[in-house]
């Protein structure tokens, strides 16, 4: 099976518990540790991995609105992977595969198989479609608010930069915070690192994100189609085996389904 490092796990944020990060006030909390500078949005850098820190108004919508937006983003597939309701993420990935294939290969080292998956609305393993302004903060499901990024920088954007500034925020509350922002829609490994006024700097905090827990997809030296093919070989073999088994089962069930359809037609006629 594919290494768990390649699988995005939804961040577990919630209410009522914290170390120093939410104070049990019923608002947003984070499992990470953050210093005062992080909480106050005072960072030693103005750019993280090519994304500029931008001050925005972050307003938490109602839970019902957030759930509706998340469903709009995710869409719905049945257990066989057939699309029942296409989500905006799927549409975004299809657009990138159609209009930006060269960038996907040159920047991220994606394979033909990866890009074919994107044409079918699937996110490549080890990557995430990131909302630059989170749905939790009033962000919209618009292409200009998305960037396809490796999981490691994605989690740094949240756990090291944004989460610290949001501790304790409640539904309906508005805060001015700094978020990583770019007009780009595809992460650029050449921009990896922290800079201030275009000069390299070190972050003024201990990161909550351990690179050992993530696939190496975020620096220029990690990018190679051949390496990607090798890394994904076992995963795609498992997918092919699953698809073959599903096809085999569908063929077995086909005569039964045909007979049932005939019974329905006969009853409708008579």
C-alpha positions as a printed Julia matrix, in Angstrom:
270×3 Matrix{Float64}:
   0.0     0.0     0.0
   1.0     3.62   -0.52
   2.95    5.27    2.31
   0.66    7.21    4.66
   2.87   10.24    4.06
   1.17   10.65    0.68
  -2.34   10.8     2.15
  -3.83   14.09    3.31
  -5.49   13.87    6.74
  -8.05   16.53    7.57
  -6.83   18.72   10.43
  -8.67   18.02   13.67
  -9.74   21.39   15.02
 -12.61   21.83   17.4
 -13.82   23.22   20.68
 -13.22   23.13   24.35
  -9.66   21.82   24.8
  -6.17   23.2    24.42
  -2.67   23.49   25.9
  -2.14   27.23   25.52
  -4.01   27.23   22.23
  -7.69   27.94   22.68
  -7.99   27.96   26.46
 -11.16   25.86   26.44
 -13.3    28.85   25.5
 -15.37   27.0    22.9
 -13.55   28.66   20.0
 -10.94   27.45   17.5
  -8.05   25.48   18.96
  -4.91   23.93   17.55
  -2.96   20.91   18.73
   0.29   22.77   17.98
   2.45   25.03   20.12
   2.78   28.7    19.15
   4.82   31.56   20.55
   3.58   35.11   21.11
   4.97   36.37   17.79
   3.0    33.72   15.89
  -0.19   34.48   17.79
   0.21   38.19   17.05
   1.07   37.65   13.37
   4.62   38.96   13.8
   6.79   36.8    11.58
  10.47   37.09   10.72
   9.6    36.54    7.04
   7.25   38.18    4.57
   7.18   35.21    2.19
   6.85   31.48    2.88
   7.56   29.07    0.02
   6.75   31.73   -2.58
   3.51   32.89   -0.93
   3.5    36.46    0.41
   1.97   37.16    3.79
  -1.19   39.17    3.16
  -3.41   40.78    5.77
  -7.07   39.82    5.4
 -10.27   39.98    7.36
 -11.03   36.46    8.55
 -14.72   36.01    9.42
 -16.02   32.63   10.61
 -19.35   31.8     8.88
 -22.09   29.73   10.48
 -21.49   25.99   10.73
 -24.28   25.35    8.23
 -22.61   27.64    5.68
 -19.21   26.05    6.22
 -20.63   22.54    5.78
 -22.44   23.59    2.58
 -19.26   25.12    1.15
 -17.24   22.03    2.01
 -19.79   19.81    0.26
 -19.7    22.14   -2.75
 -15.91   21.75   -2.8
 -15.82   17.98   -2.3
 -18.74   16.92   -4.47
 -20.15   13.38   -4.19
 -18.97   10.06   -5.65
 -20.51    6.62   -5.17
 -18.56    3.67   -3.78
 -17.3     2.83   -7.27
 -15.92    6.33   -7.79
 -18.65    7.48  -10.16
 -19.43   11.19   -9.9
 -22.91   11.91   -8.56
 -22.35   15.62   -7.9
 -19.15   17.16   -9.23
 -17.29   19.29   -6.72
 -15.42   22.52   -7.44
 -12.12   20.81   -6.52
 -12.69   18.28   -9.3
 -13.4    21.06  -11.8
 -10.24   22.9   -10.72
  -8.07   19.8   -11.15
  -9.55   19.14  -14.6
  -8.8    22.73  -15.6
  -5.16   22.42  -14.47
  -4.74   19.14  -16.39
  -6.25   20.7   -19.51
  -4.6    24.13  -19.48
  -1.42   23.72  -17.4
  -0.08   20.25  -18.13
   3.45   21.46  -18.89
   3.67   23.33  -15.58
   2.45   20.26  -13.69
   5.23   18.2   -15.22
   7.99   20.82  -15.04
   7.22   22.14  -11.56
   5.91   19.07   -9.75
   7.23   16.12  -11.78
   3.76   14.67  -12.21
   3.42   11.57  -14.4
   0.96   10.88  -17.21
  -0.95    8.72  -14.76
  -1.15   11.59  -12.24
  -2.43   13.98  -14.87
  -4.94   11.45  -16.2
  -6.24   11.17  -12.65
  -6.6    14.95  -12.52
  -8.61   14.83  -15.78
 -10.96   12.55  -13.86
 -11.09   14.96  -10.91
  -8.66   13.25   -8.53
  -5.94   15.02   -6.51
  -2.45   13.53   -7.07
  -1.17   11.57   -4.07
   0.96   13.71   -1.77
  -0.74   16.96   -2.82
  -3.64   19.08   -1.63
  -5.92   21.66   -3.23
  -5.42   24.43   -0.68
  -7.87   27.27   -0.06
  -5.7    30.38    0.25
  -8.41   31.99    2.35
  -9.96   29.07    4.22
 -13.65   28.24    4.03
 -13.54   28.55    7.82
 -12.61   32.22    7.33
 -15.17   33.09    4.68
 -13.13   31.94    1.67
 -14.9    31.0    -1.54
 -14.78   27.94   -3.78
 -13.23   29.86   -6.68
 -10.25   28.83   -8.78
  -8.36   32.01   -7.85
  -8.61   30.93   -4.19
  -6.98   27.54   -4.87
  -3.41   26.34   -5.2
  -2.24   22.75   -5.8
   0.51   22.26   -3.23
   2.49   19.41   -1.64
   1.26   18.36    1.8
   4.34   19.58    3.71
   4.11   23.29    2.82
   0.3    23.07    2.97
   0.43   22.01    6.61
   3.01   24.7     7.41
   0.66   27.37    6.04
  -1.99   26.21    8.49
  -0.21   24.87   11.57
   2.65   27.39   11.76
   1.15   30.58   10.3
  -2.65   30.76   10.32
  -3.72   28.55   13.22
  -1.69   30.56   15.74
  -3.54   33.75   14.84
  -6.97   32.1    15.09
  -6.84   30.62   18.57
 -10.17   31.03   20.31
 -11.98   32.63   17.36
 -15.71   31.86   17.34
 -18.48   31.62   14.78
 -19.44   35.1    13.57
 -16.21   36.7    14.83
 -13.87   38.68   12.56
 -10.12   39.12   12.96
  -7.41   40.64   10.83
  -4.75   37.99   10.26
  -1.91   37.32    7.85
  -2.26   34.44    5.41
   0.14   33.07    2.76
  -1.13   34.34   -0.59
  -0.2    34.12   -4.27
  -2.02   34.48   -7.56
  -0.37   31.25   -8.7
  -2.46   28.08   -8.84
   0.46   25.6    -8.84
   3.12   25.44   -6.12
   6.68   26.17   -7.27
   9.41   24.11   -5.51
  12.03   26.67   -6.62
  10.4    29.11   -4.19
  10.79   26.83   -1.17
  12.08   28.64    1.9
  11.5    31.77    3.95
  12.46   35.23    2.78
  12.09   38.84    3.87
  12.56   41.54    1.25
  13.84   38.75   -1.04
  16.6    37.71    1.38
  16.66   34.25    3.02
  15.73   34.22    6.72
  14.92   31.66    9.39
  11.41   31.44   10.86
  11.07   32.87   14.38
   9.39   29.76   15.76
   9.78   26.02   16.15
   7.64   24.39   13.46
   4.72   22.15   14.35
   5.29   20.29   11.07
   7.88   17.5    10.92
   9.21   16.96    7.38
   9.96   13.34    8.25
   6.2    12.69    8.15
   5.77   13.95    4.58
   6.78   12.78    1.09
   9.65   14.71   -0.46
   7.79   16.67   -3.13
   8.48   20.29   -2.21
  12.11   21.13   -3.17
  13.66   21.3    -6.67
  15.88   18.28   -5.94
  12.76   16.22   -5.24
  11.24   16.81   -8.66
  11.62   14.03  -11.22
   9.05   12.22  -13.31
  11.14    9.04  -13.08
  11.28    9.28   -9.27
   7.54    9.94   -9.13
   6.83    6.89  -11.28
   8.94    4.74   -8.96
   7.29    6.13   -5.81
   3.77    5.59   -7.19
   4.35    2.15   -8.76
   2.98    0.15   -5.82
   0.02    2.47   -5.33
  -1.09    2.3    -8.95
  -0.64   -1.48   -8.99
  -3.08   -1.65   -6.06
  -5.52    0.65   -7.89
  -5.31   -1.48  -11.04
  -5.99   -4.65   -9.05
  -9.01   -3.04   -7.36
 -10.4    -1.82  -10.69
  -9.94   -5.26  -12.23
 -11.83   -6.87   -9.36
 -14.66   -4.32   -9.62
 -14.92   -4.98  -13.35
 -15.03   -8.72  -12.72
 -17.82   -8.32  -10.17
 -19.77   -6.02  -12.49
 -19.6    -8.62  -15.26
 -20.96  -11.27  -12.88
 -23.85   -9.02  -11.86
 -24.69   -7.89  -15.39
 -27.04  -10.81  -16.25
 -28.98  -10.29  -12.99
 -29.36   -6.57  -13.65
 -30.5    -7.27  -17.2
 -33.13   -9.71  -15.96
 -34.38   -7.24  -13.36
 -34.69   -4.49  -15.96
 -36.68   -6.86  -18.18
 -39.05   -7.67  -15.3
 -39.63   -3.96  -14.69
 -40.33   -3.35  -18.39
 -42.76   -6.29  -18.51
 -44.67   -4.97  -15.51
 -44.86   -1.5   -16.99
 -46.37   -2.91  -20.17
 -48.91   -5.08  -18.51
